[in-house]
Amino acid sequence: MIYYKDKKYVCHLDLAMELIRGKWKAIILCRLNNGPKRFLELQRMTCGVSQKVLNEKLKELEGDGLIFKTTYPEVPPKVEFELTEMGKEIFPSLNLLKKWALKYEKQLEIQSK
């Protein structure tokens, strides 16, 4: 048993999956792989996510050290989100999961629109 932020995890894989669990976290990480993005740019790129949910997920990813936020002292304030080194290192694993899903989409009866 391992512990992280007062939660128990069965193993390190369980912890790693918790860090990217949910509908939006992995997508956000993939969108940030091509460089820093502003909040509204991320929201446009992740069609369907509300401002509230995007804000929550960005805070969670930042709290776990996968992304960092840079605030520029401008009016209006400019804020950018970017992958940390730890966030960059998880991207190849996310890419492998995507390739796996593409390979088995017929078997899984995935419908693309």
C-alpha positions as CSV (number, residue, x, y, z in Angstrom):
1,M,0.0,0.0,0.0
2,I,1.3,3.5,-0.8
3,Y,0.0,6.9,0.3
4,Y,-0.2,10.2,-1.6
5,K,-2.1,13.2,-0.3
6,D,-3.8,11.3,2.5
7,K,-5.1,8.6,0.1
8,K,-4.3,5.0,-0.2
9,Y,-3.2,3.3,-3.4
10,V,-2.8,-0.4,-4.1
11,C,0.4,0.2,-6.2
12,H,2.3,2.8,-8.2
13,L,0.1,2.1,-11.3
14,D,-3.0,2.8,-9.3
15,L,-1.4,6.2,-8.3
16,A,-0.4,7.0,-11.8
17,M,-3.9,6.3,-13.1
18,E,-5.3,8.5,-10.4
19,L,-3.2,11.4,-11.7
20,I,-4.7,11.2,-15.2
21,R,-8.1,9.7,-14.3
22,G,-11.2,11.4,-15.7
23,K,-12.5,12.6,-19.0
24,W,-10.4,15.7,-19.3
25,K,-7.0,15.3,-17.7
26,A,-5.3,13.2,-20.4
27,I,-6.8,15.4,-23.1
28,I,-5.5,18.5,-21.4
29,L,-2.0,16.9,-21.1
30,C,-2.1,16.0,-24.8
31,R,-3.1,19.5,-25.8
32,L,-0.3,21.0,-23.8
33,N,2.3,18.7,-25.4
34,N,2.7,21.1,-28.3
35,G,3.6,24.0,-26.0
36,P,2.0,26.5,-23.6
37,K,-1.7,27.4,-24.0
38,R,-3.9,30.0,-22.5
39,F,-7.1,29.1,-20.7
40,L,-9.6,30.0,-23.5
41,E,-7.4,28.3,-26.1
42,L,-7.4,25.1,-24.0
43,Q,-11.2,25.4,-23.6
44,R,-11.7,25.7,-27.4
45,M,-9.4,22.8,-28.1
46,T,-11.2,20.5,-25.6
47,C,-14.7,20.9,-27.0
48,G,-17.4,20.3,-24.4
49,V,-15.5,21.1,-21.2
50,S,-17.1,23.8,-19.1
51,Q,-15.0,26.7,-17.6
52,K,-15.6,25.3,-14.1
53,V,-14.5,21.8,-14.9
54,L,-11.5,22.9,-17.0
55,N,-10.4,25.2,-14.1
56,E,-10.8,22.3,-11.6
57,K,-8.8,19.9,-13.7
58,L,-6.0,22.5,-14.4
59,K,-5.7,23.1,-10.6
60,E,-5.5,19.3,-10.0
61,L,-2.9,18.8,-12.7
62,E,-0.9,21.7,-11.3
63,G,-1.2,20.4,-7.7
64,D,0.1,17.1,-8.8
65,G,3.1,18.7,-10.6
66,L,2.1,17.7,-14.2
67,I,1.6,21.3,-15.4
68,F,2.6,24.7,-14.2
69,K,0.8,28.0,-14.6
70,T,2.6,31.3,-15.5
71,T,0.8,34.6,-14.8
72,Y,2.1,37.6,-16.7
73,P,1.6,41.0,-15.0
74,E,-0.5,42.6,-17.8
75,V,-4.0,44.1,-18.1
76,P,-6.0,42.0,-18.8
77,P,-4.0,39.3,-17.0
78,K,-2.3,36.7,-19.3
79,V,-2.1,33.2,-17.9
80,E,-0.5,30.3,-19.7
81,F,-0.4,26.6,-18.8
82,E,2.5,24.3,-19.7
83,L,3.7,20.8,-19.1
84,T,6.4,20.3,-16.4
85,E,9.2,17.8,-17.0
86,M,7.1,15.2,-15.2
87,G,4.1,16.0,-17.4
88,K,6.3,15.7,-20.5
89,E,7.4,12.3,-19.4
90,I,3.9,10.9,-19.2
91,F,3.0,11.9,-22.7
92,P,4.6,8.9,-24.4
93,S,2.4,6.6,-22.2
94,L,-0.7,8.5,-23.2
95,N,0.3,8.3,-26.9
96,L,0.7,4.5,-26.5
97,L,-2.8,4.3,-25.0
98,K,-4.2,6.2,-28.0
99,K,-2.4,3.9,-30.5
100,W,-3.8,0.9,-28.6
101,A,-7.3,2.3,-28.9
102,L,-6.9,3.0,-32.6
103,K,-5.5,-0.6,-33.2
104,Y,-8.5,-2.2,-31.4
105,E,-11.3,0.2,-32.4
106,K,-13.1,-2.3,-34.6
107,Q,-12.9,-5.0,-31.9
108,L,-14.1,-2.5,-29.3
109,E,-16.8,-1.3,-31.7
110,I,-15.7,2.3,-31.4
111,Q,-17.6,4.6,-33.7
112,S,-15.8,7.7,-34.9
113,K,-17.8,10.8,-36.1
